[in-house]
Amino acid sequence: MFFEQAIANNLPGYTKESDSAYGETLAPLDYKDELKIKNAAIKEFWEKNRLPRGPQPVIASPMPRNYRTTSKRRVDMQPGDLRFNEYDSILEPEEHNAIYRLLFDKLITPAYKPLAYALNWIIIRGTYQYRVVIFNVKKMDASIVRKLKTIAEVLQQCPYHVTAAHAYLDQTESDYYLESKRPTEGLGFKQLFGPRELSLNLGHFSLKYPATGFSQINESQIHNLIKAASRMMGLEKTDKFLDLYCGYGLFSFALGEAAKSVLGVEWEGPSIESAKNSAKFLKKNYRFIAGKIDEEFLQMRLPRPIPEEPERILLDPPRKGTEPGVIRCLAARHPVRVLHIFCGTDEIPDAIKEWERFGYRVKEVQPMDLFPGTPHLETLVALERK
């Protein structure tokens, strides 16, 4: 059973045709009603797929609307027709909507048509305090760069606290809004103004990450996410902490103080460099390495476990899940506990069955609403050796 089907079963009148084009199926609902639907859906999903250990109640989002710190708009310019949907989303901060309206008003003018034709996406990132605008373009020549610099000046003067603007070359025109494949030649990233990195304040410390790197889009839930991960990992001073798909090191730095050592792994080089820089700035003796997390990498490049030194593993892969062989390789390391975080709910049944096949059982399941207004949940699954 798919999770979206479970949502549909618990949402009266829902059909695939009635779904929003932007996946904001539940946005019109009162949030209390949305939580009831999601709690019923995850329970039904668990039972229909015959999964062990029923899930805990969904952890609600402190901000159920206007929470997205990353948003995007596709720009599709046809001869004589600029197709740039500047719709207002109730899941995004009003400042995002206002910036898109401002840019739309500029791009429909004759002076900016060359830039409009060159654009793939406009992306806004940042926090609830500041915003960074990224222009994803299919080409970047001298004339396009001049238009980008001009429109960047407009953003600098607008009242929506835009602290930086950048342009990113994506000649593949991919549906992925930053890029599907990084260019091997030519200009890939153009800094228009402001810093190249973003900063996330976690209270007692801040972490920087690249403008094109992954970060959670629901800033209001990050504290709850860290709190749940800390409890479910249960790190002790004798433990080695292996943080896979670590990005810029959110879990490494938030949880690592409780462990004996920290090793973070991420495929994306710029994010790993940000993690290394944060470790140096925060005076943490943590290690970070870049590499594609697959069977070959885990067998050939990851330090071998030492039997008398307990290891705990956190893995937070992208929505599509882990590469084939990853769970088998990790289970062969015999970690005392694993925290597997799922961004896509439908990947959970197969992954749990694979963990069970290699000697692990589910200890706790904690769904979190990182994506209010949509038929999606983030789910934390803690596993231990049988």
C-alpha positions as CSV (number, residue, x, y, z in Angstrom):
1,M,0.0,0.0,0.0
2,F,1.2,3.5,-0.9
3,F,1.1,6.3,1.7
4,E,-0.7,8.7,-0.6
5,Q,-3.5,6.1,-1.0
6,A,-3.7,5.9,2.8
7,I,-4.1,9.7,2.8
8,A,-6.8,9.5,0.2
9,N,-8.7,6.9,2.2
10,N,-8.8,9.3,5.1
11,L,-9.6,12.5,3.2
12,P,-13.2,12.6,2.1
13,G,-13.7,13.6,-1.5
14,Y,-10.0,13.3,-2.4
15,T,-9.2,12.1,-5.9
16,K,-6.0,12.2,-7.9
17,E,-7.6,14.7,-10.2
18,S,-8.4,17.0,-7.2
19,D,-4.8,17.1,-6.1
20,S,-3.0,20.4,-6.3
21,A,-0.5,20.7,-9.1
22,Y,2.0,21.6,-6.5
23,G,1.2,18.8,-4.0
24,E,-0.5,21.1,-1.5
25,T,-3.4,18.7,-1.1
26,L,-4.0,19.3,2.6
27,A,-3.2,23.0,2.7
28,P,-6.8,24.3,2.7
29,L,-7.6,22.2,5.8
30,D,-7.4,23.3,9.4
31,Y,-4.2,21.9,10.7
32,K,-5.8,19.9,13.5
33,D,-7.9,18.1,10.8
34,E,-4.7,17.6,8.7
35,L,-2.9,15.9,11.7
36,K,-5.9,13.6,12.3
37,I,-5.7,12.5,8.7
38,K,-2.0,11.9,8.8
39,N,-2.1,10.0,12.0
40,A,-4.9,7.8,10.6
41,A,-3.0,7.4,7.3
42,I,0.3,6.4,8.8
43,K,-1.4,3.9,11.1
44,E,-3.3,2.4,8.1
45,F,-0.2,2.3,6.0
46,W,1.7,0.4,8.8
47,E,-1.1,-2.1,9.3
48,K,-1.8,-2.7,5.5
49,N,2.0,-3.3,4.9
50,R,2.2,-5.5,8.0
51,L,5.1,-3.6,9.5
52,P,6.4,-4.2,13.1
53,R,6.0,-1.7,15.9
54,G,3.1,0.7,15.4
55,P,4.2,4.4,14.8
56,Q,4.1,7.0,17.6
57,P,1.7,10.0,17.1
58,V,3.0,12.4,14.4
59,I,5.0,15.2,15.8
60,A,3.2,18.4,14.7
61,S,5.0,21.3,13.0
62,P,5.2,24.5,15.1
63,M,4.5,26.4,11.9
64,P,1.9,24.5,9.8
65,R,1.7,27.2,7.2
66,N,4.1,29.8,5.8
67,Y,7.0,27.5,6.9
68,R,8.9,26.7,3.7
69,T,12.3,28.4,3.8
70,T,13.1,26.9,0.3
71,S,10.6,27.6,-2.5
72,K,10.8,27.6,-6.3
73,R,9.0,28.7,-9.5
74,R,9.5,27.2,-13.0
75,V,10.0,29.9,-15.7
76,D,9.0,28.7,-19.2
77,M,9.3,31.5,-21.8
78,Q,7.7,30.8,-25.1
79,P,7.7,33.3,-28.0
80,G,5.4,36.2,-26.9
81,D,4.3,34.4,-23.8
82,L,6.1,34.3,-20.4
83,R,4.8,31.3,-18.4
84,F,5.9,32.1,-14.9
85,N,3.3,31.1,-12.4
86,E,3.7,33.6,-9.6
87,Y,0.9,31.9,-7.6
88,D,0.8,32.7,-3.9
89,S,1.4,29.6,-1.7
90,I,0.1,29.6,1.9
91,L,2.9,27.2,2.7
92,E,5.6,29.8,2.0
93,P,6.4,33.0,3.9
94,E,4.7,36.0,2.5
95,E,8.1,37.5,1.7
96,H,8.7,34.7,-0.8
97,N,5.4,35.4,-2.6
98,A,6.2,39.1,-2.7
99,I,9.6,38.5,-4.2
100,Y,8.2,36.3,-6.9
101,R,5.6,39.0,-7.8
102,L,8.4,41.6,-7.9
103,L,10.5,39.4,-10.3
104,F,7.5,38.5,-12.4
105,D,6.7,42.2,-12.9
106,K,10.3,42.8,-14.1
107,L,10.6,39.7,-16.3
108,I,7.4,40.5,-18.4
109,T,8.9,43.8,-19.5
110,P,10.8,43.9,-22.9
111,A,14.1,44.9,-21.2
112,Y,14.2,41.6,-19.3
113,K,12.9,39.2,-22.0
114,P,16.4,37.9,-22.8
115,L,16.8,36.8,-19.2
116,A,13.3,35.4,-19.1
117,Y,14.1,33.2,-22.1
118,A,17.3,32.0,-20.3
119,L,15.7,31.1,-17.0
120,N,14.8,27.5,-15.9
121,W,13.9,28.2,-12.3
122,I,13.9,30.9,-9.7
123,I,14.6,29.6,-6.2
124,I,14.4,31.3,-2.8
125,R,16.3,29.9,0.2
126,G,17.3,31.1,3.6
127,T,15.6,31.3,7.0
128,Y,12.6,33.2,8.5
129,Q,15.0,36.2,9.0
130,Y,16.6,36.5,5.6
131,R,16.3,35.3,2.0
132,V,18.7,34.3,-0.8
133,V,17.6,34.3,-4.5
134,I,19.1,31.8,-7.0
135,F,18.5,32.1,-10.7
136,N,18.8,28.8,-12.5
137,V,19.7,29.5,-16.1
138,K,20.1,27.4,-19.2
139,K,22.8,29.7,-20.6
140,M,25.1,32.3,-19.2
141,D,26.7,34.7,-21.6
142,A,27.8,38.3,-21.2
143,S,24.3,39.8,-22.0
144,I,22.6,37.4,-19.5
145,V,25.1,38.3,-16.8
146,R,24.4,42.0,-17.3
147,K,20.6,41.4,-16.9
148,L,21.2,39.3,-13.8
149,K,23.3,42.0,-12.3
150,T,20.6,44.6,-13.0
151,I,17.8,42.5,-11.5
152,A,20.1,41.7,-8.5
153,E,20.3,45.5,-7.9
154,V,16.5,45.5,-7.7
155,L,16.6,42.7,-5.1
156,Q,19.1,44.6,-3.0
157,Q,16.8,47.5,-2.8
158,C,13.6,45.6,-2.1
159,P,12.2,45.5,1.5
160,Y,12.2,41.7,1.9
161,H,15.6,41.3,3.4
162,V,17.3,39.6,0.4
163,T,20.9,39.2,1.6
164,A,22.4,37.5,-1.5
165,A,21.6,36.5,-5.1
166,H,23.4,34.0,-7.3
167,A,23.0,32.4,-10.7
168,Y,23.5,28.7,-11.4
169,L,24.0,27.2,-14.8
170,D,21.9,24.2,-15.6
171,Q,22.2,23.4,-19.3
172,T,20.2,20.2,-18.9
173,E,17.0,22.2,-18.1
174,S,16.2,19.5,-15.5
175,D,13.1,19.2,-13.4
176,Y,15.3,19.3,-10.3
177,Y,15.4,22.9,-9.5
178,L,19.1,23.4,-8.7
179,E,20.6,21.0,-11.3
180,S,20.5,17.4,-12.5
181,K,24.1,17.2,-13.5
182,R,26.8,19.7,-12.7
183,P,28.5,21.3,-15.7
184,T,32.0,20.1,-16.3
185,E,33.1,23.1,-18.2
186,G,32.4,26.8,-18.3
187,L,30.9,29.0,-15.6
188,G,28.7,27.0,-13.2
189,F,28.0,29.4,-10.4
190,K,27.9,33.2,-10.5
191,Q,27.8,35.3,-7.3
192,L,25.8,38.4,-7.9
193,F,26.0,39.9,-4.4
194,G,26.2,38.7,-0.8
195,P,27.8,35.6,0.7
196,R,28.0,32.3,-1.1
197,E,26.9,30.4,2.0
198,L,23.8,30.4,4.0
199,S,23.7,30.2,7.8
200,L,21.4,28.3,10.2
201,N,21.3,29.4,13.8
202,L,20.8,26.5,16.2
203,G,20.9,28.5,19.3
204,H,24.2,27.7,20.9
205,F,26.0,27.5,17.6
206,S,25.4,28.2,13.9
207,L,26.2,26.1,10.8
208,K,27.0,27.4,7.3
209,Y,26.0,25.5,4.1
210,P,26.4,26.2,0.4
211,A,23.6,28.0,-1.5
212,T,23.1,25.0,-3.7
213,G,23.4,22.4,-0.9
214,F,20.5,20.5,0.7
215,S,18.8,21.8,3.8
216,Q,15.5,21.1,5.6
217,I,12.8,23.3,4.2
218,N,10.8,23.5,7.5
219,E,13.1,25.5,9.8
220,S,10.4,25.4,12.5
221,Q,10.7,21.6,12.9
222,I,14.5,21.4,13.1
223,H,14.6,21.6,16.9
224,N,12.0,18.8,17.2
225,L,13.9,16.7,14.5
226,I,17.2,17.0,16.4
227,K,15.4,16.2,19.8
228,A,13.8,13.1,18.4
229,A,17.0,11.9,16.7
230,S,19.0,12.4,19.8
231,R,16.5,10.4,21.9
232,M,16.3,7.6,19.4
233,M,20.0,7.3,18.7
234,G,20.9,7.2,22.4
235,L,24.6,8.0,21.8
236,E,27.0,7.2,24.6
237,K,30.5,8.4,25.3
238,T,31.9,5.0,24.2
239,D,30.1,5.1,20.8
240,K,31.5,5.9,17.4
241,F,28.9,7.9,15.5
242,L,28.6,7.3,11.7
243,D,26.5,10.0,10.1
244,L,25.6,9.0,6.5
245,Y,24.2,11.5,4.0
246,C,25.3,14.1,6.5
247,G,25.0,17.1,4.3
248,Y,26.6,20.1,5.9
249,G,26.7,18.2,9.3
250,L,23.4,19.1,11.0
251,F,23.1,15.8,12.9
252,S,26.9,15.5,13.3
253,F,27.2,18.7,15.2
254,A,23.8,18.6,17.0
255,L,24.4,15.0,18.4
256,G,28.1,14.4,18.2
257,E,29.0,15.9,21.6
258,A,27.5,12.7,23.2
259,A,29.7,10.3,21.2
260,K,33.4,9.3,21.3
261,S,34.0,10.2,17.7
262,V,32.1,11.5,14.7
263,L,32.5,10.6,11.0
264,G,30.2,12.2,8.4
265,V,29.8,11.2,4.8
266,E,28.1,13.0,2.0
267,W,28.3,12.7,-1.8
268,E,28.3,16.5,-2.4
269,G,31.7,18.1,-2.1
270,P,30.6,21.7,-1.2
271,S,28.4,20.5,1.7
272,I,31.3,18.4,3.0
273,E,33.6,21.4,2.8
274,S,31.1,23.5,4.8
275,A,31.0,20.7,7.4
276,K,34.8,20.7,7.6
277,N,34.9,24.4,8.0
278,S,32.3,24.3,10.8
279,A,34.3,21.6,12.6
280,K,37.4,23.9,12.4
281,F,35.5,27.0,13.6
282,L,33.7,25.1,16.4
283,K,36.9,23.3,17.4
284,K,35.4,19.9,17.0
285,N,37.6,16.9,16.1
286,Y,35.0,15.5,13.7
287,R,35.9,13.9,10.3
288,F,34.0,14.5,7.1
289,I,34.6,12.7,3.8
290,A,32.9,13.0,0.4
291,G,31.8,10.0,-1.6
292,K,28.8,8.4,-3.2
293,I,27.2,6.2,-0.6
294,D,27.0,2.9,-2.3
295,E,28.2,-0.7,-1.8
296,E,31.6,-0.1,-3.3
297,F,32.2,3.0,-1.1
298,L,31.1,1.4,2.1
299,Q,33.4,-1.7,1.5
300,M,36.5,0.1,0.1
301,R,36.6,3.6,1.6
302,L,34.8,3.5,4.9
303,P,37.1,2.7,7.9
304,R,36.4,-0.9,9.1
305,P,34.6,-1.2,12.4
306,I,36.5,-2.3,15.5
307,P,34.5,-5.0,17.4
308,E,35.3,-3.7,20.9
309,E,34.2,-0.1,19.9
310,P,30.4,0.2,19.6
311,E,29.1,2.0,16.5
312,R,25.8,3.8,16.0
313,I,24.7,4.8,12.5
314,L,22.4,7.5,11.4
315,L,21.4,7.5,7.7
316,D,19.2,10.2,6.2
317,P,19.1,9.4,2.4
318,P,17.2,11.4,-0.2
319,R,13.6,10.6,-1.0
320,K,14.5,7.8,-3.4
321,G,16.2,5.9,-0.6
322,T,19.5,4.1,-0.4
323,E,21.5,2.5,-3.2
324,P,21.2,-1.3,-3.6
325,G,23.5,-3.1,-1.1
326,V,23.9,-0.2,1.3
327,I,21.7,-1.7,4.1
328,R,23.5,-5.1,3.7
329,C,26.9,-3.4,4.0
330,L,25.8,-1.4,7.1
331,A,24.3,-4.4,8.8
332,A,27.6,-6.3,8.3
333,R,29.3,-3.6,10.4
334,H,27.1,-4.8,13.4
335,P,26.2,-1.4,14.7
336,V,24.5,-1.5,18.1
337,R,21.8,0.9,16.8
338,V,20.7,2.4,13.5
339,L,18.5,5.4,13.0
340,H,17.1,5.3,9.4
341,I,15.3,8.5,8.5
342,F,12.8,8.3,5.6
343,C,11.8,11.3,3.6
344,G,9.7,9.1,1.3
345,T,7.2,6.9,3.3
346,D,6.7,4.4,0.5
347,E,10.4,3.3,0.8
348,I,9.9,2.1,4.4
349,P,8.4,-1.4,3.9
350,D,11.2,-2.7,1.7
351,A,13.9,-1.1,3.8
352,I,12.6,-2.5,7.1
353,K,12.3,-6.0,5.5
354,E,15.9,-5.8,4.4
355,W,17.1,-4.7,7.8
356,E,15.2,-7.6,9.3
357,R,16.7,-10.0,6.8
358,F,20.2,-9.0,8.0
359,G,19.5,-9.3,11.7
360,Y,17.9,-6.0,12.9
361,R,14.5,-5.3,14.4
362,V,12.5,-2.1,14.7
363,K,12.7,-0.6,18.2
364,E,10.7,2.7,17.6
365,V,8.9,4.6,14.8
366,Q,8.5,8.3,15.0
367,P,6.7,10.2,12.2
368,M,7.2,13.9,12.0
369,D,5.3,16.5,10.0
370,L,8.1,18.2,8.1
371,F,5.8,18.9,5.1
372,P,2.5,20.4,6.4
373,G,-0.2,20.9,3.8
374,T,1.2,18.0,1.6
375,P,0.6,14.2,1.7
376,H,4.1,13.5,3.0
377,L,5.8,12.7,6.3
378,E,9.3,12.4,7.5
379,T,9.7,9.1,9.5
380,L,12.4,8.1,11.9
381,V,12.9,4.4,12.4
382,A,15.3,3.1,15.2
383,L,16.6,-0.4,14.7
384,E,18.7,-2.7,17.0
385,R,20.3,-6.1,16.5
386,K,18.1,-9.1,17.3
